[in-house]
């Protein structure tokens, strides 16, 4: 597997010519693959990478998927109810309720869509904290629900392992999901 810095350098090259290495000609969505145990190191490197992107002329917008998730949960008004019911129900039941809130009317995906569906010249959106939306939301749903709508190069930091050209193992322990069609940066095939 490539180091985090090698993966970032690979990403920089791809951002300059996103279609060159994308055989599926998918949306400009890049999965920045890293080992789950590198999540903290990645967070520490992010300010340096943002500066490198800005120094090469990119406008960088950073969004936390965890923050977006909490906004949806707060707007639902159900958090206090879940806390009161937590001792009566299994964790899986509460998790399912959170999943339902995120999925209703695709409200969580629409939060992401608001960041990536309006074209902005030489802008890149970095979606971080993917690990923190587990087990409530699957990152691939963003790609699936926003197909042909992403207008801004978007980088989703993905903790996991690669399997073939389009397969990823989220958190390195889920079964392989081979339905990723956007560009995977890093890892080994």
VEXDREN-2710 file (C-alpha; in Angstrom, 1 decimal):
% VEXDREN-2710
k/r/px/py/pz
1/UNK/0.0/0.0/0.0
2/UNK/1.2/3.5/-0.8
3/UNK/2.1/5.8/2.1
4/UNK/-0.3/8.6/2.8
5/UNK/2.1/11.2/1.2
6/UNK/2.5/9.0/-1.9
7/UNK/-1.3/8.7/-2.2
8/UNK/-1.6/12.4/-1.9
9/UNK/1.0/13.0/-4.6
10/UNK/-1.0/10.6/-6.8
11/UNK/-4.2/12.5/-6.1
12/UNK/-2.5/15.8/-7.0
13/UNK/-1.7/14.4/-10.5
14/UNK/-5.2/13.1/-10.9
15/UNK/-6.8/16.4/-10.0
16/UNK/-4.9/18.1/-12.8
17/UNK/-6.3/15.6/-15.3
18/UNK/-9.2/13.7/-13.7
19/UNK/-10.4/11.9/-16.8
20/UNK/-7.0/10.6/-17.8
21/UNK/-7.0/7.7/-15.3
22/UNK/-10.7/7.2/-15.0
23/UNK/-11.7/4.4/-17.4
24/UNK/-15.4/4.6/-16.4
25/UNK/-15.5/8.4/-17.0
26/UNK/-17.4/8.7/-13.7
27/UNK/-18.0/11.8/-11.7
28/UNK/-14.9/13.6/-10.4
29/UNK/-15.1/11.7/-7.1
30/UNK/-11.9/10.3/-5.7
31/UNK/-11.7/7.7/-2.9
32/UNK/-8.5/8.5/-1.0
33/UNK/-7.8/5.0/0.4
34/UNK/-5.9/4.7/3.6
35/UNK/-5.5/2.1/6.3
36/UNK/-8.0/2.6/9.2
37/UNK/-5.1/2.9/11.7
38/UNK/-3.8/5.9/9.7
39/UNK/-6.9/8.0/10.3
40/UNK/-5.3/10.1/13.0
41/UNK/-2.1/10.6/11.0
42/UNK/-4.2/11.6/7.9
43/UNK/-6.0/14.2/10.0
44/UNK/-2.6/15.6/11.1
45/UNK/-1.3/15.8/7.5
46/UNK/-4.5/17.4/6.1
47/UNK/-3.5/21.0/6.9
48/UNK/-0.2/20.5/5.0
49/UNK/-2.0/18.9/2.0
50/UNK/-4.6/21.7/2.0
51/UNK/-1.7/24.2/1.8
52/UNK/-0.1/22.3/-1.1
53/UNK/-3.4/22.3/-2.9
54/UNK/-3.9/26.0/-2.4
55/UNK/-0.3/26.7/-3.5
56/UNK/-1.0/25.0/-6.8
57/UNK/-4.1/27.2/-7.3
58/UNK/-6.9/25.1/-5.9
59/UNK/-9.6/26.5/-3.7
60/UNK/-10.1/23.9/-1.0
61/UNK/-13.4/23.3/0.9
62/UNK/-13.3/20.8/3.7
63/UNK/-16.4/19.1/5.1
64/UNK/-16.7/16.6/7.9
65/UNK/-19.2/13.8/7.2
66/UNK/-19.6/13.4/10.9
67/UNK/-20.6/17.1/11.3
68/UNK/-23.1/16.8/8.5
69/UNK/-24.5/13.6/10.1
70/UNK/-24.9/15.4/13.4
71/UNK/-26.7/18.3/11.7
72/UNK/-29.2/15.9/10.3
73/UNK/-29.6/14.2/13.7
74/UNK/-30.1/17.5/15.5
75/UNK/-32.6/18.7/12.9
76/UNK/-34.6/15.5/13.4
77/UNK/-35.2/16.3/17.0
78/UNK/-34.9/12.6/18.0
79/UNK/-31.6/12.6/19.9
80/UNK/-33.1/13.2/23.3
81/UNK/-35.7/10.5/22.7
82/UNK/-32.9/8.0/21.6
83/UNK/-30.9/8.8/24.8
84/UNK/-34.0/8.1/27.0
85/UNK/-34.7/4.8/25.2
86/UNK/-31.1/3.6/24.9
87/UNK/-31.3/1.5/28.1
88/UNK/-34.5/-0.3/26.8
89/UNK/-33.3/-1.2/23.3
90/UNK/-30.4/-3.0/21.7
91/UNK/-27.7/-0.8/20.2
92/UNK/-28.7/-2.2/16.8
93/UNK/-32.2/-0.8/17.2
94/UNK/-30.9/2.7/18.0
95/UNK/-28.4/2.4/15.1
96/UNK/-31.3/1.5/12.8
97/UNK/-33.2/4.6/13.9
98/UNK/-30.2/6.8/13.2
99/UNK/-29.9/5.2/9.7
100/UNK/-33.6/5.8/9.1
101/UNK/-33.2/9.5/9.9
102/UNK/-30.2/9.8/7.6
103/UNK/-31.9/8.0/4.8
104/UNK/-35.3/9.7/5.0
105/UNK/-35.7/11.8/1.8
106/UNK/-32.0/11.2/1.3
107/UNK/-31.4/14.1/3.7
108/UNK/-27.8/13.2/4.5
109/UNK/-26.9/12.7/0.8
110/UNK/-28.5/16.0/0.1
111/UNK/-26.3/17.7/2.6
112/UNK/-23.3/16.4/0.7
113/UNK/-25.0/17.3/-2.6
114/UNK/-25.2/20.9/-1.5
115/UNK/-21.3/20.9/-1.4
116/UNK/-20.5/19.1/-4.7
117/UNK/-23.3/19.7/-7.3
118/UNK/-22.7/23.3/-8.1
119/UNK/-19.7/23.9/-10.4
120/UNK/-17.0/26.1/-9.0
121/UNK/-13.8/26.6/-11.0
122/UNK/-10.6/25.1/-9.7
123/UNK/-12.3/24.1/-6.4
124/UNK/-11.8/20.7/-4.7
125/UNK/-14.0/19.4/-1.8
126/UNK/-12.4/17.2/0.8
127/UNK/-14.9/15.0/2.7
128/UNK/-13.3/13.8/5.9
129/UNK/-14.4/11.8/9.0
130/UNK/-15.8/8.9/6.9
131/UNK/-14.9/6.6/9.7
132/UNK/-17.2/8.5/12.1
133/UNK/-20.4/7.9/10.2
134/UNK/-20.0/4.1/10.7
135/UNK/-22.2/2.1/11.3
136/UNK/-25.0/4.6/10.3
137/UNK/-24.2/5.3/6.7
138/UNK/-22.2/3.6/3.9
139/UNK/-19.9/6.0/2.0
140/UNK/-20.7/4.4/-1.3
141/UNK/-24.2/5.6/-1.2
142/UNK/-22.9/9.1/-1.8
143/UNK/-21.5/8.0/-5.2
144/UNK/-24.6/5.9/-6.0
145/UNK/-27.1/8.7/-5.2
146/UNK/-25.2/11.5/-6.8
147/UNK/-24.2/9.8/-10.1
148/UNK/-23.8/12.3/-12.9
149/UNK/-24.4/15.2/-10.4
150/UNK/-21.0/15.8/-8.9
151/UNK/-19.6/19.0/-10.5
152/UNK/-16.6/19.7/-8.3
153/UNK/-13.6/17.4/-7.8
154/UNK/-14.4/15.7/-4.5
155/UNK/-12.1/13.6/-2.4
156/UNK/-13.6/11.2/0.1
157/UNK/-11.1/9.9/2.7
158/UNK/-11.8/6.2/2.8
159/UNK/-10.5/4.0/5.6
160/UNK/-10.1/0.5/4.3
161/UNK/-8.5/-1.9/1.8
162/UNK/-8.6/-2.2/-1.9
163/UNK/-9.8/-5.3/-3.8
164/UNK/-9.3/-5.2/-7.5
165/UNK/-10.0/-2.2/-9.6
166/UNK/-13.4/-1.2/-8.1
167/UNK/-13.6/-3.1/-4.8
168/UNK/-13.1/-1.8/-1.4
169/UNK/-13.3/-3.2/2.2
170/UNK/-14.6/-0.5/4.5
171/UNK/-12.6/-0.4/7.7
172/UNK/-10.6/-3.4/6.4
173/UNK/-13.1/-5.9/7.8
174/UNK/-16.3/-5.6/5.9
175/UNK/-16.8/-7.9/2.9
176/UNK/-15.6/-6.5/-0.3
177/UNK/-18.0/-4.2/-2.1
178/UNK/-17.1/-4.2/-5.8
179/UNK/-19.6/-1.4/-6.8
180/UNK/-17.3/1.6/-6.6
181/UNK/-17.0/3.2/-10.0
182/UNK/-15.2/6.4/-9.1
183/UNK/-11.4/6.7/-9.0
184/UNK/-9.7/5.0/-6.1
185/UNK/-6.4/6.6/-5.2
186/UNK/-3.9/4.7/-3.2
187/UNK/-3.7/1.1/-2.1
188/UNK/-2.6/-1.7/-4.3
189/UNK/-4.7/-3.6/-6.8
END
